[in-house]
Amino acid sequence: MIRERINFIVKLYSLLDLAIILCAFSTAYVVRHELSPFLHLPELMPMAEYFLLFAFIAPIWMLLLYLNNTYLSYRGKSYWAVIWAVVKSNLEGLSLLSLIFFVLKLHSFNRSLVLMFMFICVAALSLEKILLFKGLERIRKQGKNLKRVLIVGTDQKVDMLVKRINQHPETGFVIAGFLTEYPEEVGHKVYGYKVFGVYEDLYRILHDEIIDEVVFASPIFALHKVRPLLEVCELMGINSRIVVDACNETSNFRLYLDNILDISLLSFSSSREAQFLSLGLKRAMDVGISTVLLVALAPVMLVIAALIRLQSPGPAIFKQVRSGLNGRRFVMYKFRTMINGAEALRNKLKTQSDVSGPIFKMVHDPRITSLGKFLRRTSLDELPQLWNVLKGEMSLVGPRPLPLVESTQITGRDRRRLSMKPGITGLWQCHGRSNTQYEHLISFDLEYVDNWSLLLDVKLLMKTIPVVIRCIGAM
């Protein structure tokens, strides 16, 4: 009975959308017709001539609205989600309509009319869904259109779920009671609600009580206990949900359901993993800028290489294995600023480091040549790393790649700095460069990793320029 009523409401809802699409098309025609003399646009054909166009638009738009889940329940969600679904449906519809016009060579239809229809349709459908959204919230606050929820589990983390439900009456969720794993809690109250029974009583509770949904709030490691209970819900035709407690509100990871090789997976990923477009633009920026700089600075780099060879024996380019993305090892290139074989002297000098922690830095390092001091102070020694950027081993902006001897000493949460591709510049370079202590270096790297965005990269690139020009913190 309830399912039939829901289907009936969805049909009414879709008919309302169809009426709005028709009104939006008619309004677009009238507006476009009235604007023709003012904007010196070509006159439209009579309205009857556009019936064929609407015959294309109506089913396409309705199908896309359905495929983009605008007819699913948005209870407890932001109305921005349904607005985005409307915008997405219209953009997809415009693209599909353009393809149909191209294939069928229907060039007689006015493109400005179609564009005007799309904008009016987006506005009208969005307004309709916001009004419905707000209207339903108001109805639920008045105690109607409610869903009685049975919560399975009495773990301490359930307290947050109870508070959220009670703080948002507009969602219409009402806690009916609990099922517990512990028999001694049966008949008592937890979090202010009655405990109906233990897990094995689910069938009886669904039979005796009015329950619309079952929410499983067991710890994620106990999901094996939930499966037989899910089968009971399926048998009884009751919707069920599982609260995943593996990530808290401050976590930098997002949870989503994925499908790989036709296997459903519950996936946990850092938020930037979903930023495919931004990461793609970051890589494009790396390739574009590094290519331009390598070509433009090639004469300068040749002169520097020649001067290094003239001042001291040994290669002009210093190569060192460093830790990259997720610990990948790669050979990083720099102009040699020390005497040849300087790495062999490192152990003798490590007690004189001017930076705390595993990172080794000396203000007056005796291994550095006079030309090397100039190259370091001006950061010209970093120029060969543009080749690492072009190869994809590094980025223009990111956590600084450390030598293996230093990177292997960084443990625990600090290892998260390796979750992004290392860069030539980053937050610590813009806040003191080598003057910064180890704890600050790591905190800057973690701050960058946790708050990365393409805009942040652009800002750091701009901030790096004056830092390099003024030789701030160079060592």
N, C-alpha and C positions, 0 to 999 in steps of 0.2 A: 504493500500500500504506500509506504513511504517512498520507495524507489519510483513508483508510478507518479507520485506527486512531484518528485524532483524532476523527472523527465518532462512532465507537463510544464513546470516552471521554466526549464531550460528552453523548451519550444517557444513559450511566450517571450522569453528573453531574446531569442534569436530573431523572432518576428519583429520585435522592437528595434533591434539592430538593423534589420532589413529596411524598415520604415525610415530609420535615420539615414541610411545610405541613400535611399531614394530622395529624401528631402535635401541631403547634402548635394546630390547631383543636380537637382532642380534649382537649388539656391545658387550653385556655381554657374549654372547656365544664365540665370537672371542677372547676377552680378557681372559676369563676363559680357553679357549683351549690353548692359547699361554703361559699362566702362569703355566700350568700343569707340564712341565718338571722342571721348576725352583723352584717351591714350593713343588715338589714331591706330587702332587695331583693326584687322580685317573683320567684317561682319560674320556672325555665325549663321549657319543654316537654320531653318525652322526646327523647333524642338523635336518634332516627329522624326526628323532625320537621324536623331541621336538615340533612338530606341535600341538600335542594334548595339551601339556602344555600351549602353546600360545593361543590355543582355549579356555582354561579356563581363562587365564590372561586378554585377550583383552576385553571381555564384562564386567568382574568384575571391571577392572580399569576404563572403560568408565562410568559405572553406578555410581561408587563412586565419580568420578570427577563431575558428574552431581548432585548427592545428596549433595555434599559439596559446591555447588553453585559457581563452578569455571566459569560457563558460564553466570553468572549474571554480570551486569554492576558494575565495581569498580570505576566509575567516582567519583572523589573527595575523594577517600579513599587511604590508604597506600597500596603499593604493597606487604607489608609483610602479609597482610590479605590473598591475593591469594596464596602466597608462603606457608603459613600455611595450606591452604586448600589442596594444592598439597601434602605436607608432610603427612597430616592426611589421605588423600585418599590412599596413598601408604602403610602407616602403617596398615590401616584397610584392604587393599587388601592382604597384607602379612599374616595377622591374619586369614582372611577368606580362603585364599589359603591353609594355614597350616591345617585348620580344614577339608577342602575338602580332602586333601591328607590323613589325618588320618582316616576319615570315609570310604573313598573308598580304603584305603590301597595302595595308589600309591607311593610306596617307591623307585621306580626306578629313579625318578627325582632327580637331583642333587640340594641339598639345597644351596650350595655355589653359584650356577648359579642364583638361584632365588634371593638371597641376593644381588649379584652383579647387577642383573637387576634392583632391587628396587633402589639402590643408583644412578645408571646411569639415571634411569627414573626420579627420584626426581630432579637431577641436570638439565637434559635436559628440562623437563616441566617447571621448575622454570625459567630457562634462557629464554625459549620461552615466558613465560608470562610477564617477566620483559621487554623484548624487545618490546612486543606488548603494554605493559603499557606505556613505555617511548615513543614509536612511536605515540600512540594516543595523549599523552600529547603534543608532538611537533606539531602534526597536529592541535590540538585545539588552540595552541598559534598562529598559522598562520591564524586563523579565520575560520576554517572548523570544521565539526562535532560538532556544537554548539547546545545548548539547551536554548531556550528563556523562561525565567522564569517570571511569574506574581506573585508578592508578595501581599498578602492580609493582610492589617494592616499597620499602619504608626506609631506605638508606638515607643518611643525613643529607645527601645532595638533593633529595626530593624536596627539601624545604624551599630551595630556590624555585622549583617548578610550581609549588603551591603558591608562593608569594606572587609569581608572575601572573598566574591565572587570576588570583584575587585582585591584583592591581589593575587588571584590564577587563572589566565587565563587558566592554563593547565587543569582545570576541564571542561572548555567549557561551563560553565553556564554564560548566559548573561541576565541581568535584562531588561525586556521589559517595565515594569512600575508597578504601584501600584493600588490597590483598597483601599478605605478608609471608615471609619465609619462616617466621618464628611463631609457633603455636601459642606462646604465652601472650602475644599481642592481640589475639583474636578477642573481639568483644569490647576492647578498649578503644580509646581515641588516640590518634597520632596526628600531629599538626592541625588538631581541631576537627578531625573527621574520623568516622567510625571505621574500624577494621572489620570487614565482613567475614574474612576467613583466610586460609592459607592458599598457596598457588593451586593446589589440587581441587579447590572449591570453585574454580572459575566457571565451569559449566553450570553448576547450581546457581551461582550468583547471577549469571547472565539470564538464567531461566526465571529467577524469582524477582530480580530488581530491574528497574528501567535504566538501561545502560545504552548509550549511543556510540561511545567509543571507549577503547581500552588503550591506556598508555603504559607501556612497559618502561619502568625506570630502574631496572636492574643494572649493576655495573657491567661494562662492556665485556669483561672477562667471563661473565656468567650468562652470556647469550645462549649457550647450549641448553639452559633451563627454559628458555623462552619458546623454543620451537614448538613443543607440544601444545603450549598455550595459544600460540598463533593458529595452530590447526583447529583448536576449539573455537576461536573467533571466526575463522573461515567457515566452519560448520554452522555457526549460528548467524552468519551474515553480518557480523559486527566489525566495523572499521577498527584498525589497530595501528598504533604508532610505537616507535622505539626511541627513547631519549638516549643519545650517545653522550656519555660524560667524559670522553677521553680528552676533550679540549675545553679549557675554561675560557672565560670572557677575555682574559688578557693574552691568550695564546696567539702566536703569529701564524698558526696553521688554520686552514679552512678544511671543512669536511664536505665531501660530495660523493654521490653514488656514480660509479664509473662502470664501464663495460669493456672488457678486453678479452678478445678471443671467445666472445659469447659467454664470458663468465662475469657475473655481477660482483663488483668489488666495492667495499667501503674504503674510500681513499682519503688520506690526510696529506695536505700539501700546503706549502707556504703560499700566501696570497698572491705573490708575484708570478707563481706558476701559471695562473690563469690570465696573466697579462701578456698574452702572446703577441698582440699587436705592438704594445709598447716595447717589449723585448726585441721584436723584429726591427722596430725603428731605431732602437739603441744600437743594434748590430749594423744597420745601414749607416747610421751616423759614424760609427767606428770606422767602417770601411771607407766612407767618403772622405772624412777628415784626415785619416792616416795616409790615404793615397795622395791627397793634395799636398800634405806636409812633406811626405817622403820625396815627392818630385820637386817641390819648391825649395826644400832645404838640402837637396843632394849636394850642391857645390859646397855648402857650409860643412856638411858632414865629411866630405872628402878632405877639406882643409884641416879639420880637427883630427882626422885619422892620420894625416901626414905629420902634423905637429907632435902627436903622441909618439909615433914611431921615431921621430927625430930626437925627442927628449930622453927616452929610455928604451932599452931593448925589450922586445916582446910584441905580441899582437896588439893592434889598436882596439879591437873589440874584445871585451871581457864577457865570457860565457859562464853562466852559473845555473845549476838545476834548482828550480824553486817550486813551491806548492801552488797549484792553480785551483780551478773549480773542483770542489769536493775532493781535494787532495791530489788531483791529477798532476803529475810531474811534467815540467816542460823546461826547455832551455831558454833563459831570459838573457837578452843582449843589452850591454851597456858599453859606453866608451870607457876604456881602462883608465882609471884615475889613480891607481896605486902602482907601486913597483911590481915587476913581474915576479910571481910566486908569493904574493902577499898573503894568500890564504893559509900558507904553511905557518905563518907567524901569528895567526889569530889566537891560538891557544895560549901563547905567552902573554898576550895583551888583554885577555878576556876579563881579568880581574880589575882592569882600569876603565871598564865601560862607564860612560856618563849617563846611561839610560838604565833604569831598573828593569828587572825581569829578564827573560831569555833573549831579548833583542840586544845586539851589540852595536854601540855607537861610541866613538871617541871624538871629542872636539879637536884635539891635537894628535891625530893619528899619525905616527911617524912613517907609516907606509905610503901615505898620500904624496904624490909628486906636486910640484909647484903648479904645473898646468892642470893637474887633477883638482887642486883646490879651486881654481877658477871655474872649471867645468861643473863641479858640484855646486858652487855658490850660485851659478847662473842656470843650473839644471840642464845644461847642454849635454851632460853625460847620459841623460835619459832618452835622447833622441832615437837611438837604435831600437828602443822598445816599440816604436811605431810599427816596426816589422812584426813584432809579436802581436800587436793589435790587428794588423792586416791579416795575419794567419789565423786569428780567432782564439789565440791562447790567452790574450789579455783584452781589456777594454780601456777606453780612454779614462773612464772613471770607475773606481771600485776599490775594495780593500787592497792595501799594498801587498804584493807577493813577497813572502819572506823566504830566506834560504832554508833548506831542509833542516839544518842543524838548529835553527830557531823555531821553525814551524812545528817540528815534532815535540817540542817542549810545551806547546800551547795545548791545554787539555780542557775537558768539561765544556761548559756553555760557550767558552771563548772560541771553540772550534767552529761555531756557526758562521764565523767570518769567512770560512771557505765555501759557504753555500752560494756565493756569487763570484763571477769571474773577476780576477784581480785587475787593478787598474793602474795607470800611470799616475793619476792624481785621485784624491778622495777627500773625505772630511778632515783627516788628520793633517794632510798637506795644507789645507786651508786654515788650520788652527795651530800654526806653530811649526809644522813640519818636524824636523829632528829635535826641536826643543821640547817636544811633548814626551812625558813619561809613559812607560809601558801600559799602566792601567788606563790612562787616557787614550792611548792609541787603540787599545782593544775596544773601549767603550765607544769611540768614534766609529770604528769599523762595524760594530754591532748595531749602532744607531743607523748607519747607512743601509745595512742589510735589511733591517726591520722596517725602514721607512722609504725604501727605494721608490723612485718614480722617474720618469723621463725628464720632468721639469727639474727635479733635484740634480740630475746629471748636468743639465744646461747651466744651472746656477753655480755648481761647483766648478765647471769649466771656466765660467766668467770670473769667479773669485780667484782661480788659480793664476790668472794672468798677472794681476798686480802683486801677488805673493812672490811670483818668480821674478818679476821685474825689480822688486825691492829687495830680493835675495833674503827674504825673511826666514829665519830658522834653518838655513842651509848648513850642512855639516859634511 
